[in-house]
Amino acid sequence: MKLKFKTQAYQTAAVQAVVDLAAEQNPADITTTAIAARMGLTQGALFRHFANKDAILLAVMEWVATQLLARVDQAAHSASAPSGALQAVFMAHVGFVAEHPGVPRIIFSELQRAGETPPKRAVQQLVGSYSARLHRLLAQGQAQGALHADLDVSAAATLFIGTVQGLVMQSLITGDMPRMRSDAQRVFAIYQRGIEAAESTSS
């Protein structure tokens, strides 16, 4: 039990090290030497807990998936209506990225890698799980008459994710991640007007 706890502690520290380093530099350039140094370990000690760099990146993506999905689930459950849940999820996602600016840089870096890798598959699974949650919320809103009856739910989910990604990219370009939170409110309002039923919009 003590050994398992120690391993989990090292894995948590490695994840934090990678996320922090990714906020400072190109994730593709992060070496295991740099990760070990950020953790205060030797490279040999790091490899006693991870087989290779991909294993570390996989642990990072599993942490991201767990943390982000838990946050959006909590946000969705905090709202009494699907439309409010969508806004809560949007803001929760933006808030997560603002707190961990290295995360989107890691995700974009992994998606650009050639071929299939465990971290890349983890990213794809995260997007799939996230999209499924959006589909459910959008379908519920449509069933309750809050969203357009002829709304393309799949396209609306894709646009939701793309809108968040657009905010993230703009913030990365300008180097102003905190501004994302204030921009998110105005951007979501435009998205919301596009999907809400006329009766809901006017009320």
C-alpha positions as a Markdown table, in Angstrom:
| # | Residue | x | y | z |
|---|---|---|---|---|
| 1 | Met | 0.0 | 0.0 | 0.0 |
| 2 | Lys | 2.8 | 2.4 | 0.9 |
| 3 | Leu | 4.6 | 1.6 | -2.4 |
| 4 | Lys | 1.4 | 2.2 | -4.4 |
| 5 | Phe | 0.9 | 5.5 | -2.6 |
| 6 | Lys | 4.5 | 6.5 | -3.4 |
| 7 | Thr | 4.1 | 5.6 | -7.1 |
| 8 | Gln | 0.8 | 7.7 | -7.3 |
| 9 | Ala | 2.6 | 10.6 | -5.6 |
| 10 | Tyr | 5.3 | 10.5 | -8.2 |
| 11 | Gln | 2.8 | 10.2 | -11.0 |
| 12 | Thr | 0.9 | 13.2 | -9.7 |
| 13 | Ala | 4.2 | 15.2 | -9.5 |
| 14 | Ala | 5.2 | 14.2 | -13.0 |
| 15 | Val | 1.8 | 15.3 | -14.4 |
| 16 | Gln | 2.1 | 18.7 | -12.7 |
| 17 | Ala | 5.7 | 19.1 | -13.9 |
| 18 | Val | 4.7 | 18.4 | -17.6 |
| 19 | Val | 1.6 | 20.7 | -17.4 |
| 20 | Asp | 3.8 | 23.5 | -15.9 |
| 21 | Leu | 6.6 | 23.0 | -18.4 |
| 22 | Ala | 4.1 | 23.0 | -21.3 |
| 23 | Ala | 2.9 | 26.5 | -20.2 |
| 24 | Glu | 6.4 | 27.7 | -20.6 |
| 25 | Gln | 7.6 | 26.0 | -23.8 |
| 26 | Asn | 6.7 | 23.9 | -26.8 |
| 27 | Pro | 5.4 | 20.6 | -25.3 |
| 28 | Ala | 7.2 | 18.6 | -28.1 |
| 29 | Asp | 10.5 | 20.0 | -26.8 |
| 30 | Ile | 9.9 | 18.8 | -23.2 |
| 31 | Thr | 12.5 | 16.1 | -22.3 |
| 32 | Thr | 12.4 | 13.5 | -19.6 |
| 33 | Thr | 15.5 | 15.2 | -18.3 |
| 34 | Ala | 13.6 | 18.5 | -17.9 |
| 35 | Ile | 10.6 | 16.6 | -16.3 |
| 36 | Ala | 12.9 | 14.9 | -13.8 |
| 37 | Ala | 14.7 | 18.2 | -13.0 |
| 38 | Arg | 11.4 | 20.0 | -12.4 |
| 39 | Met | 10.4 | 17.2 | -10.0 |
| 40 | Gly | 13.8 | 17.3 | -8.2 |
| 41 | Leu | 14.7 | 13.8 | -9.4 |
| 42 | Thr | 17.3 | 12.1 | -11.5 |
| 43 | Gln | 16.2 | 10.8 | -14.9 |
| 44 | Gly | 16.9 | 7.2 | -13.6 |
| 45 | Ala | 14.5 | 7.8 | -10.7 |
| 46 | Leu | 11.8 | 9.0 | -13.1 |
| 47 | Phe | 12.1 | 5.9 | -15.2 |
| 48 | Arg | 11.5 | 3.7 | -12.2 |
| 49 | His | 7.9 | 5.0 | -12.3 |
| 50 | Phe | 7.4 | 5.4 | -16.1 |
| 51 | Ala | 8.6 | 3.2 | -18.9 |
| 52 | Asn | 9.1 | 6.2 | -21.3 |
| 53 | Lys | 8.0 | 9.7 | -22.2 |
| 54 | Asp | 4.8 | 8.4 | -23.8 |
| 55 | Ala | 3.8 | 6.8 | -20.5 |
| 56 | Ile | 4.2 | 10.1 | -18.8 |
| 57 | Leu | 2.2 | 11.9 | -21.5 |
| 58 | Leu | -0.5 | 9.2 | -21.1 |
| 59 | Ala | -0.7 | 9.9 | -17.4 |
| 60 | Val | -1.0 | 13.6 | -18.2 |
| 61 | Met | -3.9 | 13.0 | -20.6 |
| 62 | Glu | -5.7 | 10.7 | -18.1 |
| 63 | Trp | -5.4 | 13.4 | -15.5 |
| 64 | Val | -6.8 | 16.0 | -17.9 |
| 65 | Ala | -9.7 | 13.7 | -18.8 |
| 66 | Thr | -10.5 | 13.0 | -15.2 |
| 67 | Gln | -10.3 | 16.6 | -14.0 |
| 68 | Leu | -12.0 | 18.2 | -17.0 |
| 69 | Leu | -14.9 | 15.8 | -17.3 |
| 70 | Ala | -15.5 | 15.9 | -13.5 |
| 71 | Arg | -15.6 | 19.7 | -13.6 |
| 72 | Val | -18.0 | 19.9 | -16.6 |
| 73 | Asp | -20.2 | 17.2 | -15.0 |
| 74 | Gln | -20.4 | 19.2 | -11.8 |
| 75 | Ala | -21.2 | 22.3 | -13.8 |
| 76 | Ala | -23.9 | 20.6 | -15.8 |
| 77 | His | -25.6 | 19.2 | -12.6 |
| 78 | Ser | -25.5 | 22.7 | -11.0 |
| 79 | Ala | -28.0 | 24.1 | -13.5 |
| 80 | Ser | -31.7 | 23.4 | -13.5 |
| 81 | Ala | -32.2 | 23.6 | -17.3 |
| 82 | Pro | -30.1 | 22.2 | -20.2 |
| 83 | Ser | -29.5 | 25.7 | -21.6 |
| 84 | Gly | -28.1 | 26.8 | -18.3 |
| 85 | Ala | -26.1 | 23.6 | -18.1 |
| 86 | Leu | -24.5 | 24.4 | -21.5 |
| 87 | Gln | -23.4 | 27.8 | -20.3 |
| 88 | Ala | -22.1 | 26.3 | -17.0 |
| 89 | Val | -20.1 | 23.7 | -18.9 |
| 90 | Phe | -18.7 | 26.3 | -21.3 |
| 91 | Met | -17.5 | 28.5 | -18.5 |
| 92 | Ala | -16.2 | 25.5 | -16.5 |
| 93 | His | -14.1 | 24.4 | -19.5 |
| 94 | Val | -12.7 | 27.9 | -20.1 |
| 95 | Gly | -11.9 | 28.2 | -16.4 |
| 96 | Phe | -10.0 | 24.9 | -16.4 |
| 97 | Val | -7.9 | 26.0 | -19.3 |
| 98 | Ala | -7.3 | 29.4 | -17.8 |
| 99 | Glu | -6.0 | 27.6 | -14.6 |
| 100 | His | -3.9 | 25.1 | -16.6 |
| 101 | Pro | -2.6 | 26.9 | -19.8 |
| 102 | Gly | -0.2 | 24.1 | -20.5 |
| 103 | Val | -3.1 | 21.6 | -21.1 |
| 104 | Pro | -4.3 | 22.9 | -24.5 |
| 105 | Arg | -0.7 | 23.2 | -25.7 |
| 106 | Ile | -0.2 | 19.5 | -24.8 |
| 107 | Ile | -3.4 | 18.4 | -26.5 |
| 108 | Phe | -2.7 | 20.3 | -29.7 |
| 109 | Ser | 0.9 | 18.9 | -29.7 |
| 110 | Glu | -0.3 | 15.3 | -29.3 |
| 111 | Leu | -2.9 | 15.7 | -32.0 |
| 112 | Gln | -0.2 | 16.9 | -34.5 |
| 113 | Arg | 1.9 | 13.8 | -33.9 |
| 114 | Ala | 2.1 | 11.4 | -36.8 |
| 115 | Gly | 0.6 | 7.9 | -36.3 |
| 116 | Glu | -1.3 | 6.5 | -33.3 |
| 117 | Thr | 0.1 | 6.8 | -29.9 |
| 118 | Pro | -1.4 | 6.0 | -26.4 |
| 119 | Pro | -1.5 | 9.8 | -25.5 |
| 120 | Lys | -3.1 | 10.7 | -28.8 |
| 121 | Arg | -5.7 | 8.0 | -28.4 |
| 122 | Ala | -6.4 | 9.3 | -24.9 |
| 123 | Val | -7.0 | 12.8 | -26.4 |
| 124 | Gln | -9.4 | 11.3 | -28.9 |
| 125 | Gln | -11.3 | 9.4 | -26.2 |
| 126 | Leu | -11.5 | 12.6 | -24.1 |
| 127 | Val | -13.0 | 14.5 | -27.1 |
| 128 | Gly | -15.5 | 11.6 | -27.6 |
| 129 | Ser | -16.6 | 11.6 | -24.0 |
| 130 | Tyr | -16.9 | 15.3 | -23.9 |
| 131 | Ser | -18.9 | 15.4 | -27.2 |
| 132 | Ala | -21.3 | 12.7 | -25.8 |
| 133 | Arg | -22.1 | 14.9 | -22.8 |
| 134 | Leu | -22.8 | 17.8 | -25.1 |
| 135 | His | -25.1 | 15.7 | -27.3 |
| 136 | Arg | -27.1 | 14.7 | -24.2 |
| 137 | Leu | -27.5 | 18.3 | -23.0 |
| 138 | Leu | -28.4 | 19.6 | -26.4 |
| 139 | Ala | -30.9 | 16.8 | -27.0 |
| 140 | Gln | -32.5 | 17.5 | -23.6 |
| 141 | Gly | -32.8 | 21.2 | -24.4 |
| 142 | Gln | -34.4 | 20.3 | -27.8 |
| 143 | Ala | -36.8 | 17.9 | -26.2 |
| 144 | Gln | -37.9 | 20.6 | -23.7 |
| 145 | Gly | -38.5 | 23.1 | -26.4 |
| 146 | Ala | -35.7 | 25.4 | -25.2 |
| 147 | Leu | -33.6 | 24.9 | -28.4 |
| 148 | His | -34.6 | 24.9 | -32.0 |
| 149 | Ala | -36.7 | 21.9 | -32.9 |
| 150 | Asp | -34.7 | 21.4 | -36.1 |
| 151 | Leu | -31.3 | 22.0 | -34.4 |
| 152 | Asp | -28.5 | 19.8 | -35.8 |
| 153 | Val | -27.3 | 18.5 | -32.4 |
| 154 | Ser | -24.1 | 17.0 | -33.8 |
| 155 | Ala | -23.2 | 20.3 | -35.5 |
| 156 | Ala | -24.1 | 22.3 | -32.4 |
| 157 | Ala | -21.8 | 20.1 | -30.3 |
| 158 | Thr | -19.0 | 20.5 | -32.8 |
| 159 | Leu | -19.5 | 24.3 | -32.8 |
| 160 | Phe | -19.5 | 24.3 | -29.0 |
| 161 | Ile | -16.1 | 22.6 | -28.8 |
| 162 | Gly | -14.8 | 24.7 | -31.7 |
| 163 | Thr | -15.8 | 27.9 | -30.0 |
| 164 | Val | -13.9 | 26.9 | -26.8 |
| 165 | Gln | -10.9 | 26.0 | -28.9 |
| 166 | Gly | -11.1 | 29.3 | -30.7 |
| 167 | Leu | -11.0 | 31.2 | -27.4 |
| 168 | Val | -8.1 | 29.1 | -26.3 |
| 169 | Met | -6.1 | 29.7 | -29.5 |
| 170 | Gln | -6.7 | 33.4 | -29.4 |
| 171 | Ser | -5.5 | 33.5 | -25.7 |
| 172 | Leu | -2.4 | 31.5 | -26.5 |
| 173 | Ile | -1.6 | 33.8 | -29.4 |
| 174 | Thr | -2.0 | 37.0 | -27.3 |
| 175 | Gly | -0.5 | 35.4 | -24.2 |
| 176 | Asp | -3.5 | 36.7 | -22.2 |
| 177 | Met | -5.1 | 33.5 | -20.8 |
| 178 | Pro | -7.1 | 35.3 | -18.0 |
| 179 | Arg | -8.9 | 37.4 | -20.6 |
| 180 | Met | -10.5 | 34.2 | -21.8 |
| 181 | Arg | -13.0 | 34.2 | -18.9 |
| 182 | Ser | -14.4 | 37.6 | -19.7 |
| 183 | Asp | -14.5 | 36.9 | -23.5 |
| 184 | Ala | -16.2 | 33.6 | -22.8 |
| 185 | Gln | -19.3 | 35.3 | -21.5 |
| 186 | Arg | -19.8 | 37.4 | -24.6 |
| 187 | Val | -18.9 | 34.6 | -27.0 |
| 188 | Phe | -21.3 | 32.1 | -25.4 |
| 189 | Ala | -24.1 | 34.6 | -25.6 |
| 190 | Ile | -23.7 | 34.6 | -29.4 |
| 191 | Tyr | -23.6 | 30.8 | -29.5 |
| 192 | Gln | -26.7 | 30.6 | -27.3 |
| 193 | Arg | -28.7 | 33.0 | -29.5 |
| 194 | Gly | -28.0 | 30.7 | -32.4 |
| 195 | Ile | -29.3 | 27.5 | -30.9 |
| 196 | Glu | -32.2 | 28.7 | -28.7 |
| 197 | Ala | -35.8 | 28.5 | -29.8 |
| 198 | Ala | -37.5 | 31.8 | -30.6 |
| 199 | Glu | -39.9 | 31.5 | -27.7 |
| 200 | Ser | -37.0 | 30.9 | -25.3 |
| 201 | Thr | -35.0 | 33.8 | -26.7 |
| 202 | Ser | -37.8 | 36.2 | -26.4 |
| 203 | Ser | -38.8 | 35.2 | -22.9 |
